[in-house]
Each structure stands twice: as C-alpha cells, then as structure tokens.
Amino acid sequence: MILSNGKYKSAEHRVRTTSMLSRVSIPVFTGPRPNKKVRPLPEVVERNGIARYREVMSEEYMKNYFANAHGGKNSLEFALINSS
C-alpha cells in the first residue's frame, strides 16, 4: 500500500475451515531487504500530487507490521504523513 500511495489496497486474508477435511498452508513472504527504503513510487506521487506515506526502512516497516499483526490495515498508520 505504501508503494501505491494508498491507491491499491490489499485484501484481508480469511480462511474457512472444516473439521472434516485437513488443510495445509504454506506462507511465502517476499519483500525488500531490511536495509532498503520503502516509499510511494515517484510516478504515483507525481500523478496524485502528494505523498500520503513517508519513506521508511523495510526493517522498520516489517517490525511495525508484525508488532500489529492483528491490526489489519491500521498497521500502516505509523507511516502516514499527517495532512493537517
């Protein structure tokens, strides 16, 4: 969501389970290295006129995300630029 400056939103992941069938999940995580910066793409900011999110280090983003794992989309609020 930071890269798209808030334009593209991810879907919440939900699972429906049943006690009659087994289920196997294999999570796969990809992303930039911890020492890389994450920010809205310049092309998107140019189109929208203003960045809604500040630049953060990938490590800071991931630490915040996992610290607020059950916060859903609220886990990104730490990177919002205050528009007031």
C-alpha atoms as an extended CHARMM CRD file, in Angstrom:
* protein
*
        84  EXT
         1         1  MET       CA              0.0000000000        0.0000000000        0.0000000000  PROA      1               0.0000000000
         2         2  ILE       CA              2.9170000000        2.3660000000        0.6270000000  PROA      2               0.0000000000
         3         3  LEU       CA              4.3030000000        1.8490000000       -2.8930000000  PROA      3               0.0000000000
         4         4  SER       CA              0.9510000000        2.7360000000       -4.4830000000  PROA      4               0.0000000000
         5         5  ASN       CA              0.4970000000        5.7310000000       -2.1300000000  PROA      5               0.0000000000
         6         6  GLY       CA             -2.7040000000        4.1540000000       -0.8190000000  PROA      6               0.0000000000
         7         7  LYS       CA             -4.3070000000        3.6270000000       -4.2330000000  PROA      7               0.0000000000
         8         8  TYR       CA             -4.1650000000       -0.1800000000       -4.2810000000  PROA      8               0.0000000000
         9         9  LYS       CA             -5.3520000000       -1.8680000000       -1.1270000000  PROA      9               0.0000000000
        10        10  SER       CA             -4.6620000000       -5.4840000000       -0.2540000000  PROA      10              0.0000000000
        11        11  ALA       CA             -7.4480000000       -7.8620000000        0.6860000000  PROA      11              0.0000000000
        12        12  GLU       CA             -7.7330000000       -9.1700000000        4.2270000000  PROA      12              0.0000000000
        13        13  HSD       CA             -6.8540000000      -12.8650000000        4.3170000000  PROA      13              0.0000000000
        14        14  ARG       CA             -9.5850000000      -15.0480000000        5.7570000000  PROA      14              0.0000000000
        15        15  VAL       CA             -9.9220000000      -18.7890000000        5.8690000000  PROA      15              0.0000000000
        16        16  ARG       CA            -12.9060000000      -21.0010000000        6.3570000000  PROA      16              0.0000000000
        17        17  THR       CA            -12.0330000000      -24.3140000000        7.9460000000  PROA      17              0.0000000000
        18        18  THR       CA            -13.9610000000      -27.5120000000        8.4380000000  PROA      18              0.0000000000
        19        19  SER       CA            -13.3430000000      -30.3110000000       10.8680000000  PROA      19              0.0000000000
        20        20  MET       CA            -13.9620000000      -32.8980000000        8.1280000000  PROA      20              0.0000000000
        21        21  LEU       CA            -11.0250000000      -32.0090000000        5.8800000000  PROA      21              0.0000000000
        22        22  SER       CA             -7.4170000000      -31.2550000000        6.6570000000  PROA      22              0.0000000000
        23        23  ARG       CA             -5.8760000000      -28.0540000000        5.4390000000  PROA      23              0.0000000000
        24        24  VAL       CA             -2.2660000000      -27.1970000000        4.6870000000  PROA      24              0.0000000000
        25        25  SER       CA             -0.9880000000      -23.6310000000        4.4210000000  PROA      25              0.0000000000
        26        26  ILE       CA              2.4210000000      -22.6590000000        3.1260000000  PROA      26              0.0000000000
        27        27  PRO       CA              3.1420000000      -18.9600000000        3.6330000000  PROA      27              0.0000000000
        28        28  VAL       CA              5.5810000000      -17.2740000000        1.2930000000  PROA      28              0.0000000000
        29        29  PHE       CA              6.9340000000      -13.8390000000        2.1470000000  PROA      29              0.0000000000
        30        30  THR       CA              8.7830000000      -11.6360000000       -0.2820000000  PROA      30              0.0000000000
        31        31  GLY       CA              9.9820000000       -8.1060000000        0.0770000000  PROA      31              0.0000000000
        32        32  PRO       CA             12.9540000000       -5.7970000000        0.0570000000  PROA      32              0.0000000000
        33        33  ARG       CA             15.9920000000       -6.3800000000        2.2340000000  PROA      33              0.0000000000
        34        34  PRO       CA             15.8420000000       -4.8300000000        5.7240000000  PROA      34              0.0000000000
        35        35  ASN       CA             18.3080000000       -2.0550000000        4.7990000000  PROA      35              0.0000000000
        36        36  LYS       CA             16.2640000000       -0.8480000000        1.7860000000  PROA      36              0.0000000000
        37        37  LYS       CA             13.8970000000        2.1190000000        1.7820000000  PROA      37              0.0000000000
        38        38  VAL       CA             10.1630000000        1.7660000000        1.1340000000  PROA      38              0.0000000000
        39        39  ARG       CA              8.2470000000        4.7960000000       -0.1290000000  PROA      39              0.0000000000
        40        40  PRO       CA              5.4930000000        5.7230000000       -2.5430000000  PROA      40              0.0000000000
        41        41  LEU       CA              6.6370000000        5.3380000000       -6.1340000000  PROA      41              0.0000000000
        42        42  PRO       CA              7.5880000000        8.7070000000       -7.6770000000  PROA      42              0.0000000000
        43        43  GLU       CA              5.3070000000        8.0900000000      -10.6830000000  PROA      43              0.0000000000
        44        44  VAL       CA              2.3020000000        7.6150000000       -8.3940000000  PROA      44              0.0000000000
        45        45  VAL       CA              3.1080000000       10.6750000000       -6.2810000000  PROA      45              0.0000000000
        46        46  GLU       CA              3.5320000000       12.7360000000       -9.4600000000  PROA      46              0.0000000000
        47        47  ARG       CA              0.0470000000       11.6880000000      -10.6270000000  PROA      47              0.0000000000
        48        48  ASN       CA             -1.6000000000       12.2010000000       -7.2200000000  PROA      48              0.0000000000
        49        49  GLY       CA              0.2930000000       15.3610000000       -6.3750000000  PROA      49              0.0000000000
        50        50  ILE       CA              1.2170000000       14.4250000000       -2.7970000000  PROA      50              0.0000000000
        51        51  ALA       CA              2.7880000000       11.5200000000       -0.9270000000  PROA      51              0.0000000000
        52        52  ARG       CA              0.4780000000       10.0500000000        1.7150000000  PROA      52              0.0000000000
        53        53  TYR       CA              3.2030000000        7.8870000000        3.2920000000  PROA      53              0.0000000000
        54        54  ARG       CA              6.6940000000        8.7910000000        4.4620000000  PROA      54              0.0000000000
        55        55  GLU       CA              9.7970000000        6.8980000000        3.4400000000  PROA      55              0.0000000000
        56        56  VAL       CA             10.6610000000        4.1110000000        5.9080000000  PROA      56              0.0000000000
        57        57  MET       CA             13.3060000000        1.4350000000        6.0900000000  PROA      57              0.0000000000
        58        58  SER       CA             11.9950000000       -2.0050000000        5.2120000000  PROA      58              0.0000000000
        59        59  GLU       CA             13.1290000000       -3.2960000000        8.6100000000  PROA      59              0.0000000000
        60        60  GLU       CA             11.0970000000       -0.5960000000       10.4090000000  PROA      60              0.0000000000
        61        61  TYR       CA              8.0610000000       -1.4110000000        8.2610000000  PROA      61              0.0000000000
        62        62  MET       CA              8.2690000000       -5.1550000000        8.9870000000  PROA      62              0.0000000000
        63        63  LYS       CA              8.8380000000       -4.6780000000       12.7390000000  PROA      63              0.0000000000
        64        64  ASN       CA              5.7970000000       -2.4170000000       12.9280000000  PROA      64              0.0000000000
        65        65  TYR       CA              3.7050000000       -4.7580000000       10.7930000000  PROA      65              0.0000000000
        66        66  PHE       CA              4.4020000000       -7.8340000000       12.9220000000  PROA      66              0.0000000000
        67        67  ALA       CA              4.0360000000       -5.8740000000       16.1650000000  PROA      67              0.0000000000
        68        68  ASN       CA              0.4980000000       -5.0020000000       15.0000000000  PROA      68              0.0000000000
        69        69  ALA       CA             -0.2910000000       -8.2430000000       13.1970000000  PROA      69              0.0000000000
        70        70  HSD       CA             -3.9300000000       -8.1950000000       14.2470000000  PROA      70              0.0000000000
        71        71  GLY       CA             -4.3520000000       -4.5160000000       13.4460000000  PROA      71              0.0000000000
        72        72  GLY       CA             -5.1220000000       -5.1520000000        9.7810000000  PROA      72              0.0000000000
        73        73  LYS       CA             -4.7740000000       -2.0210000000        7.6870000000  PROA      73              0.0000000000
        74        74  ASN       CA             -4.1360000000        0.0580000000       10.8230000000  PROA      74              0.0000000000
        75        75  SER       CA             -0.6060000000       -1.3140000000       10.9120000000  PROA      75              0.0000000000
        76        76  LEU       CA              0.3190000000        1.2520000000        8.2210000000  PROA      76              0.0000000000
        77        77  GLU       CA             -0.7920000000        4.3110000000       10.1690000000  PROA      77              0.0000000000
        78        78  PHE       CA              2.7330000000        4.7770000000       11.5730000000  PROA      78              0.0000000000
        79        79  ALA       CA              3.9260000000        5.7360000000        8.0750000000  PROA      79              0.0000000000
        80        80  LEU       CA              1.0700000000        8.1130000000        7.1880000000  PROA      80              0.0000000000
        81        81  ILE       CA              2.0860000000       11.7210000000        6.6490000000  PROA      81              0.0000000000
        82        82  ASN       CA             -0.1310000000       13.9890000000        8.7070000000  PROA      82              0.0000000000
        83        83  SER       CA             -2.0390000000       16.1320000000        6.2150000000  PROA      83              0.0000000000
        84        84  SER       CA             -3.1460000000       18.7600000000        8.7580000000  PROA      84              0.0000000000
